[in-house]
Amino acid sequence: MSSTANGSTSKRKQPPSETSDRPSKRRPSQGADTMRLQPYENGISASKHETLNGDSAMEEDEGSEIVYDGAAAADTAEWQATIEKVVRNVVSIHFCQTCAFDTDSAIASEATGFVVDAEKGYILTNRHVVGAGPFWGYCIFDNHEECDVHPVYRDPVHDFGILRFDPKAIKYMPLAALTLRPDLAKVGVEIRVVGNDAGEKLSILSGVISRLDRNAPEYGEGYSDFNTNYIQAAAAASGGSSGSPVVNIDGFAVALQAGGRADGAATDYFLPLDRPLRALNRIREGKEVERGTIQTQWVIKAFDECRRLGLTPEWESKVRAAFPKETGMLVAEVVLPDGPGHKHLEEGDVLVRVNGKLLTKFAELDDILDRGVGGKVKLLVQRGGENVQVELNVGDLHAITPDRFVSVAGAAFHNLSYQQARLYAVSLKDPGVYCCEASGSFRFEGSESGWLVQTIDHKPTPDLDTFVEVMKGIPDRSRVVVTYKNIRDMHTVATTIILVDRHWHKHIRLAVRNDVTGVWDFTDLAEPLPPVAPVARRANFIQMTSTKHPAAVDIVRSFVRVGANIPIKLDGYPRARKVGFGLVIDAEKGLVVVSRAIVPYDMCDISITIADSIIIDGKVVFMHPLQNYTIIQYDPSLVQAPVKSAKLASRPIKQGEDTIFFGFNQNYRPVVAKTAVTDITTVTIPTSASSPRYRAVNLDAITVDTSLSSQCGSGVLVSEDGTVEALWLSYLGERSVHSGKDIEYHLGLATPALLPIIDEVKSGGKPDLRILNLEMQTIQMSQARIMGVSEKWIERVEKQDPERHQLFMIRKVDAGNVGGLAESDIILTINDELVTRVNDLDVMYNHDVLNVRVVRKNQEIEMEVPTVPTSELETDRVVVFCGAVLHRPHHAVRQQISKVHSDIYVSARMRGSPVYMYGLAPTNFILAVNAVPTPDLASFIRETAKIPDNTYFRLKVMTFDNIPWVATMKKNEHYFPTVEFVKDAGVREGWRRVTYEGGEVKRGEGELMPEGADAELENVEG
């Protein structure tokens, strides 16, 4: 940060291309054995080491014959004929997983599938494409015809799912289907993996099946297949698309591509088609796809390892004789606590017989369990050389796979899944309710996922139904105790206190999967209980008796802790929660001044903690447009504590003066040190190129000679007698290019600059400041002389301000300024007063027009310059549409851009939304809807209301860097309804909420956004 920080912006989101602008799904991995394994999607491996298949694959031009390139060029005519037949059945799937659920996060991505029933419209793809939660998508056929798809089945364990489309929607291409032939997958068979990337580029991977008995690859955390063997092939090229068919030379599908190595090895892993074929046949017949389980994970281990685990020679001989081609047996890897196998099976047991039959294959075990749901199964295992026979209950695998979730207070919850429990060997018996979207009131510290809520308000929450009943009984704005564990560390119970939000997120909403319609049905379960009336409470501040400056440290009675919970990210602000300290400037009225980096705008819940004891609500009274502070207010009648109004100095502190630094460190503890002012200089906080957000400009910043200043984001500089000479504030700066984190600066602001505003607020006024819409930097006399400032003015500066021989040059004028001040102008006077310090600009706050003398291109010019009312700079209307947060370009945008293209600015977007899928990005401007100009939000709402749900429309868009493009997008009101927020002082939250349905106003309330989606809201690209 410096006084001459470069504010130029880097490139923003460009119009979406076929590859790099599409978000690809990423799945975490851990451990040396799992780092190299990743599922494939979008023609790109999840590892950064993989490349696009299209780099070495055939390409197809519309209406032309297929031309082979690279390795595929050597294919025979027979293979070429097979591929030409197969590609007509392969589809590109564009999809959104609209919210976090189970192991999946909200995402928009692309994958591959293939038609397996042309008459009924069934498509086979991967389970990690269909996902466990809400899915919304469409597919593109080889001739570029498009139709919607919806899930009819996703396997609870294995990596396959089935989508359905309407065959009548495909009008210009005869439909055909690939036949599933799992029996034809044999070692040595030559295969091709046919993937379709974005409906335009086909990638053909050639290979030879080398193994049929590989254990399912582990991708680390998140979804992984298990209890099945995988097929391995030495492919000629790495990469591929999830859900691609693996075909033989006769054009039969023999396997389903699922993953591969990400370390450069040319190895792919395919799912056998035994279980997908069974599921498909059951669905064709209109029957349920039963899936049985004994909650035990098995793995294939070679005979030598089985011998070490206790397999006797007698049993090995029998197995080898019965299965001469087998090289191993199934061994228990994870036996879930409290499951059917608990206390009967143990890890390391070698499976010999099931229901009296020798068994070594996953498919046969699956078949027995699937046919035995609700019954019993007899297992004979070898344990340390001894025969152990057990009889186990066969459970329903679907019953321990969540198909519903509840959203409340901005977060989402469901019962723990077998998938997660198996990964961490956690019992499914009353583990606590799983928080799949830890946001809103339940934004726990630490990891973003994996939380199991144990109790709320001292009431156990072992499962979803109990959790809902507990939450129904908690009034809005209650502060309750929550205990929780993380599934990665079940030994530790964490405790926190949350503020229950039933006003921004009003409803407890139940979502239930519907495999007939393919969408999740929503039901509101309960209206919120009204808040409990607050009561006055007593408290005392701590005493710092060991200090040498008792009057100075008594300022602790003027500090309160301030927490802001942000329900929706506006104005480029990157956080959903921020905590700091504020200074009480009027204890009788409950007025507090706090950094605007802590309370950025008034759409938030403010909690004020007094004396580390009393917690009460606060509200925003005033936000300064330039100087980085907000004034908030609490009800002093609720506080029975010796809160003291801080005494603010009216004389500016000077460089070199001694002072006392009093601040709060990262542990919220007060710290104090004697120090001196090292510098007072005019600075401007650097711009955030990727996401314009509020920043302080034209500021005289104070620095001090103590290391505490860098450790404390809140505090004061105070004199020996307790007079506050400066505020010590956090300033939100730019996003670091290297770390991706937001930089904060800690600087002092002299109190005399606050006094006029504070006095007006204390008297009950609401300051509506007027400002010059410009950003300045200082120049020294040597620079001024070269730029045309006369000797007369230089002498006047030196005489009138002997401490600072400087003038101000305009570095940037806000967008929309016409005919007034311009970049590179040097300001000499305002209303005939010489300007050498920032506080000389204070005259602008209460003047509509200023008389300004400047030097421009070696000429002195005098002009009248209008000021801008700051009420026009704050966001007062917000529209959430298709997952985009839209509002007028806020002040930071106008500071960084040369032209405001429209009053519809994309401030943020939700992951897994239509906006994310179709490439509309933060910092874009929307100019028109379906060729109808929409210069403001009112016209935008009018035009988008005309668009039928689930249909396409066009948006004319302009990027931040003046690059026009057109986005086509499909509307989705079911998962992403249109919601509008209008600032209204007449409601408690200060914002009135309006929802729409069919172009008409539906009601004056509604959800803030799709429940749980706010955690996935992003301000910056990617």
Number of C-alpha atoms within 10 A of each C-alpha: 15 12 20 16 14 13 17 12 16 11 13 20 22 18 18 16 9 11 14 8 15 18 19 21 22 16 17 14 17 13 10 8 12 17 17 20 23 27 32 32 28 28 28 26 28 24 22 9 12 18 18 18 25 19 11 18 24 20 18 16 10 11 7 7 10 15 13 17 14 10 15 20 12 11 12 10 9 10 18 18 14 18 21 13 16 22 19 19 23 30 31 29 33 24 25 25 24 25 28 27 24 29 20 19 23 23 24 27 21 28 31 33 31 32 28 22 20 17 13 14 19 26 30 29 29 28 24 27 29 29 27 25 25 27 25 22 23 19 27 23 24 20 15 17 15 18 17 18 23 25 25 19 24 25 24 22 19 21 30 28 26 28 26 20 21 15 16 11 11 17 9 9 12 10 17 18 21 24 15 23 18 19 11 14 23 15 14 12 15 18 26 25 25 28 35 32 28 22 22 18 20 25 27 28 24 22 22 18 20 18 17 18 18 17 19 23 24 23 23 20 16 17 24 21 23 21 21 26 23 25 26 24 24 18 23 16 20 24 32 35 30 29 38 33 33 26 28 22 16 14 22 21 28 25 29 30 31 30 30 29 25 24 16 15 13 16 20 30 29 28 28 28 20 18 18 24 17 13 23 22 13 14 16 12 9 9 11 10 17 16 23 24 25 21 25 21 20 23 22 25 19 14 18 12 14 23 17 12 17 17 25 17 11 8 15 18 12 13 21 15 11 13 14 10 8 15 15 21 24 25 25 19 17 20 25 26 18 13 20 20 21 16 11 14 24 18 15 22 24 31 23 25 18 21 13 11 11 17 19 23 17 19 17 13 18 18 16 18 25 19 14 19 19 14 12 16 18 15 20 21 25 23 19 17 17 11 17 17 16 14 15 19 19 24 22 19 21 18 13 18 20 20 21 21 23 27 24 25 25 30 22 27 28 27 27 30 20 24 21 21 18 19 20 16 18 19 18 22 12 14 20 24 25 31 30 28 30 26 24 29 21 23 19 19 9 7 11 14 21 20 25 26 26 24 19 20 18 12 15 18 26 21 22 20 13 14 23 21 13 17 19 17 12 20 16 19 19 19 16 14 15 19 19 23 20 19 21 16 11 14 9 11 13 14 15 13 16 19 18 22 24 24 19 23 25 22 24 22 23 20 20 18 20 15 14 10 11 18 20 20 15 16 13 13 14 15 12 19 15 13 14 11 6 11 9 13 14 13 15 15 17 12 12 15 10 7 12 13 18 15 14 22 26 19 23 22 21 23 30 24 20 26 22 23 21 24 24 22 22 23 27 23 21 20 21 18 17 15 19 25 25 29 28 26 22 21 20 14 18 19 26 28 24 30 27 24 25 28 29 26 21 23 24 24 21 24 20 25 18 24 21 14 12 18 19 19 16 22 22 21 17 21 25 18 22 18 19 24 26 23 24 23 21 20 16 17 12 15 20 14 18 15 24 18 20 21 18 19 19 15 11 13 21 16 16 14 12 19 23 24 28 26 27 24 18 11 7 15 9 18 16 21 19 18 18 19 21 16 16 20 18 20 22 25 24 22 27 24 20 22 25 29 25 27 24 23 22 22 23 21 19 24 19 25 17 17 10 18 24 14 14 25 25 30 32 28 31 25 20 16 13 20 18 26 25 27 28 29 29 23 24 27 22 23 21 13 10 6 8 9 11 14 15 18 14 19 23 25 25 25 20 17 18 19 14 11 19 20 12 12 18 15 9 10 13 12 19 16 19 22 21 21 20 19 20 26 23 24 16 13 19 12 13 22 14 10 17 15 24 15 12 8 16 20 12 13 21 14 11 13 14 10 11 13 20 22 25 24 21 18 19 21 23 21 18 13 17 9 8 11 24 18 14 19 23 28 23 24 19 21 14 11 14 19 19 20 20 17 13 13 17 15 14 19 18 15 15 15 16 19 14 19 23 24 20 18 13 16 13 16 14 14 15 14 17 19 18 19 17 20 14 13 15 16 19 17 17 22 25 24 23 23 29 26 28 26 25 25 23 22 23 21 25 20 24 22 21 17 16 19 20 20 20 27 30 26 30 31 29 28 28 28 27 27 25 25 21 19 21 29 27 29 26 26 29 29 23 21 23 16 12 14 16 23 16 17 21 13 16 20 19 14 17 19 17 11 17 15 16 13 10 13 16 15 21 19 25 23 23 26 17 17 14 16 14 19 17 16 20 19 24 20 17 15 24 22 22 27 26 26 21 15 17 14 10 9 10 10 17 17 21 17 22 19 21 18 14 13 16 11 12 13 11 13 16 20 20 25 24 23 26 25 29 25 25 19 21 23 26 20 18 13
